[in-house]
Amino acid sequence: MTLRTDWLSALAAFESAARHQNFAHAAEELHLTASAVSHHVRKLEAQLGVALFQRHARGVSLTAEGRQLADAASSAIANMDDVMRGLRDAREARDRVRITTLHSLTYTWLVPRLPRFTAAHPHIRLNFDTEVALTRFEEGGPDLGIRYGQGHWPGLTAHHLMDDALFPAASPTLAGIQGVREAADVAKLPLISDLSRQGWQDWFRAADVRGAQLDERYTFSDTTDALKGAVQGLGAVLAREQIAVPYLADGRLVRLPGPRVPTRFGYYVVYPAHRRLRPAARAFVDWVLKQPDQPA
């Protein structure tokens, strides 16, 4: 006997009734009426020519034939459920992109732009890793990353995202800021540093300020923490242009006198050279490389 598609609803009703040993409970699970479940079961019994349930005053119980069919139906439904779950998980894995990036850039530059990506690609899910340690692109690791450097990393394809520049900034409430009229006056303030490879010495040299005694009072490992320290009035910070935008826009920081010094390094989108990007990851790469030309 060939299983016809018009039997599937009857088998689903029977399997639920057999599992619950109760038509009313099966009806509740399937969002049907108890009479509809009973109708499906009687349809199966008529087609098969056997009784699947014994009806009695307390309810129903499976016959031997009913138990045989219930076991097969339950196993088949469980197998289909496993397959469908696997297909769904595979689709979600295809549509999920893991990105290793810089905390400072993510917080101030990337996150404000992400609603555009979601609007264009609502099915893609993004996982961000902003750990300080340099992530390896091993099997099962991130799909791509955004790094700050000179653009050359062994084994990685690198696409230039954007450059950056340095300038001094501070909270408008910082003590002594009113007396800062020129670049040399910045040296009179307490200074905040991060672990970037270009720092205050480089900036003062570019500003042609020589022999100043610098008070680098605070050093943070993360650029975002350095900026937040400046917001709290700890001192002047050597801000990165791409990262400082929101702090300047809302007045938490103000730019101090002196030159805008281009950094020796830039931001790059990177991914393993030996591995083809999946479509979801390629969509993110194509999107993010267009973002420097668009305001947040």
N, C-alpha and C positions, 0 to 999 in steps of 0.2 A: 504493500500500500504506500503510495507516494504521499509525503507530507505536503499538503497544500497550504498556501499562505493564509487562506481563510480559517485555518485551524489554529493559527498562532495565538489569537486572542483567547480561544477556548482553552488551549494548553496553559496559557499564563494564568487564567482564572483557576483551572484545576490545580496547578502547582501551588498556588497560594492557599487554596482551600485545603489541600493535602498537608501543607506545612503547618497551618493553623488548626487543622481538624475542626474548622468552623467556617461556615459560609459568611456569616456576618463580619467576622474579623478580616476575612479575605476581601470582602466588599469594601471595608474601610481602607485597607491598604491600597486597593486598586481604584479607589474613588468611583465605585459602582454601587448598585443596590444588591442586597442579598439575593433577590429574585433573579437579577441579571447573572450573578455567579452561578446560581442553580441552573439557569437556562444553558449556560456554556457547558456545565458538567453533563447535563442530560444530552446535549448535542454530541459530546464526545462518546458517551455511553451508547447512543444510538448508532453512531458511525462504527464503533468497534464491536458492538454486539455483546458487550459484557458490562456488568455492574462495577463501577469504580468505588462507590461508597455504599456502606450499609446505613440506612436512615433509621433512627430510633428516637425515642422521646427526648433523650438527653442531648441529641445532636447527630453527628455523623462520625463514622470511622471507616478507614480504608479496607477494601477487600484485598485479597491476595493479588488480584490483577491490578487493582488500584495502587498498591504498594509498588509493584513492578514498574508501572508507568510513572509514578511519582519520583522514584529513584532516578529514572532515566531523564525525566524532565528537569529535575533539580540539578543533575550533573550537567545537562546541556546548557541550562541558563547560567550556571556558575562559569562554565567554560566561555560562553559568549561574553559574560561580564568581564572576565579576565582579559579577553582579547580587546574588547572595547576600551577598557581602562588602559591597556598597553598602547593602543592607537592614540588615545587622548594624551597620555604622558609623552609619547613620541612627538606629537604635534606641539605640545607645550615646550618640550626641549628644543625643537626647531625654532620656536618663536621666542626663546629666552636668550638674551645676550649678556654675557659676563664681561664687565669692563673694569680694569684696574686703572686708577687715575689718582690725581693729586687732590688731597683734601681741600687745599686752598682754592684751587681752580674750580672744583666741584661746587663748593659752597657759594662762591660769589659770581662765577661766570656761567657754569654749565646748568645748574639747577634752574635759574630764572628762564632759561631757554627751552627746558624740557617740555613744557606744555605744547610747544609747536611740534615737537617730534611725536608726542602722543596723539595729537590731532591728525597728523599725517599717517601714523602707523599704530592705530589703536590696539592691534592684536599682538604687538611686540612687547615683551616684558624685559625690563632692564635691571640687572644686578650690579651694584657699584662696590668696588673694594678700594678703600682709601688708606690702607695700611701703609706705614712709612717704609717698611721693607720692600725692596724691589721684587716684584712678583715674577716668577718664572712661567713661561707659556708652555707648560707641559700638557700632556693629554689629560683632559678633564679639568684643566685650568681655565683662566680667562680667555675669551675670544680675541680681545684687543685691549689696547691701553692708550693712555695719553701721558706722555713723558716730557720732561723739561731737560733739554740738553742741546748738543750740537747736531743731532740728527743721524748719528751713526751708532748702531748697536748690532753686534754680531748676531746673525740669524734672524734679524727682524727687518721687515719692510717698514719704512718710515715715510709718512706724508707730512709735509710742513703744514701746521695748522695756523700759527700766527707768531709774531715776535712780541717782545715786551720792552718796557723801559722803566727806569728807576727815577724817583724824585722824592724829596722829603715831605712828610705830612705829619700833622699833629692834631690833637683835639683843640678846638677853639678856646677851651677853658684851661689849657696847660699854662702853668705859671711861667711867666717870662716870655710868652709868645708875642706879646705886644711890642717887645723890643727887637723882634727879628725883622730886619729891613733888607738884609742881603744874605748871600750864601754863607759868609763867614760867621754871621750871627747864629746860624744853626748849631755851630760847634759849642755854643754856650749852654745849650739845652742838654738834659739827660737824654741819652740815645737808646733806642731799642733795636736789637739786631735779630736776625734769624740765621739759619745755617747755609744760606745761599752762597755761591762761590763769588759773587760780587757783593761788596759791602760798603760801609761808610768810607773806608780809606779810598776806595775806587771813586766814590762819588765826590769826595772833597778834592781829590786829584783832578777830576774832570771840571770841577768848579774853580780850579786854580786857587784853592785855599791851602796854604802851606804852613806847616809847623804848628797847627792847632792841637791842643791837648783834648782828646776826645773822651767823653765820659760815657762809654758803652755800658750802661748800668744793667740792662736786662737783655738776655739772649733766649730766644725760643726756637725750638726745633721746627715749628710749623709757622708758615707765613701768616695764616689766619690768626693764630694766637698772638703774633707780634702786632698785627693790626688792632686786635681787640684790646691789647695792652695800651696801645696809643689812644684808643677811644676812652679808656679809663683814666687817661691823663698821666700815665707813667713816664712818658717822654715822647720824643719825635721818632718816627719810624721811617725807614727807607722803603717806600711803598712801591709795589709793582703795579704798573698802570692797569693791566688787565684785571687785576684782583681787587684794586682799591676803588673801582667805579662806584659800587653801591654805598661805600662809606663816605665818599665825597658828595654823592648825589643827595644824600639826606642830611648832610652837614655834620655828621659825627666826626669827620676829619676835614681839615682844610689843607690845601697845598701851601708849602712854604717856599720862600724865594730860592732860586737856584736853577740849574739846568736840568733838563730832561735827558737822562743818559741811557741810550739804547743798551739792552743787555747783550752779553756775548752769546747767550743761549736763547732758544725758542721752544715753543710747544709743538709736539709732533704726535700724530696718531700712528701707533705701531701695532703690528701683528706678526705672527710667525711667517717667515718667508716660504716655508715648506708646506704650509697648510692653506688651502683655499677657504676663504671666508664663506660661511653659510649666508643664505640670502638675508636673514634678519640682521646679522652683523654687518653685511655689506650696506644695507639700508641705513644703519646708524653711521657708518663711516662716511657715506656719501652726504648724509645730512649734516654731520658735525663739521665737515670741511667747508661747508657753505656759511657757517655761522659767524666767522669773523667779520664778514661784510654786512651783517645785520645787527642792529642794536637789540639789547635784551628786552 
